[in-house]
Amino acid sequence: MHRKHSSALAFAACAFLLAGCGYNDAQPAPAAPPGATGSASGEYAPSQYAASPPPAPQVEIIPAAPGPMAYWQAGHWAWNGSSWVWMNGVYVQRPTAQAVFVPGHYAQTSQGWIWIGGQWQ
């Protein structure tokens, strides 16, 4: 009987820990830059304000594109609520051959620094 309770407790603990693996998106996303439409797949869009600006971007080695419609979305710093974490760049699919990506950036507000996600135009 003790082993059955231990297994249930271990399962509950794992479920609790895994439930916290994500980012806080409870607040509404900030407005897109003027003229921007749609959103980029794979874009990390935290909605937490940071008290300080992000560190300088890290140097990335960009691998060969997996196809002609692939677009390299550069890495950036993400605020996880207590510290800056580097998010590696990734290739995303361009929605059309003419689409232009406006990269995401941090903007300073009266509440702190907030991530403005990149957009396809």
C-alpha positions, 0 to 999 in steps of 0.5 A: 500500500505504501508503494502505491501512495509513493507512486501517486505522490511522485506522479503528482509532483511531476505533473505539478513541476511540468505545469510550470514549464512555460511563460506567463501570457495572462496579460494582453499582448502589446500593440503591433508596430504600425503597418504590421499584420499577422504574426510570426510562428515560433515567436516568443511573446512574453507579457512580463515587464522587466525592470532593466533593458536586455543584455546585448544580443549574443552572436549566432551562427546561422545554419544553412536554410532548410528551403527557399521559403525559410526565414531566419528569425534571430535569437533574442533575450527573454525575461522570465520574471526574474532573469534574462534568458537567451532564446536561440534563433530559428528558421520559420516559414515565410507566409508568401514570397513577398512577405517581409519580417519586422523583427521583435524588439523590446520597448521601454514603457512606464512599467518597464521593458516589454517584448513587442513580437515580430510581425510579417508585412 
